[in-house]
Amino acid sequence: MARSLQKFLRVTRQQPRHTVESIVDHLATCLTYDLSPKAFLETFFNPRPVISCSTECKPIQTWGLVSDVLLTRTIESGTIFMLRQNDVSLLVTVTSIPHLNITEEIIDPKCNKFVFKMNSETSV
């Protein structure tokens, strides 16, 4: 199984993202929570976090929360818990997403010039 996974990660160019230690930790987590093999492999098929839009309106659903950690305090990156609804279980791993502050700077085109000087030894 390890060789096949390493080959898949190499072919999909994901190998630098997943160390052997992180794969073993993920496998241990999946075994701890009795997750399916498909749940284990899902990490390698969907490498990016899902960001949802705040304008999406969905009907309210009731889920049960299973955790070793008291989650009434602030959730930190690395926290793992499970949500359950009937026969569906979701394992949630909290990961911090970087906050980007992007500003636009307008540069005057008249001031943004450069001079290219050529001499007889310069080849273009």
Secondary structure, 3 states (H helix, E strand, C coil): CHHHHHHHHHHCCCHHHCCHHHHHHHHHHHHHCCCCHHHHHHHHHCCCCCCCCCCCCCCCCCCEEECCCCCCCCCCCCCEEEEEECCEEEEEECCCCCCCCCCCCCCCCCCCCCCCCCCCCCCC
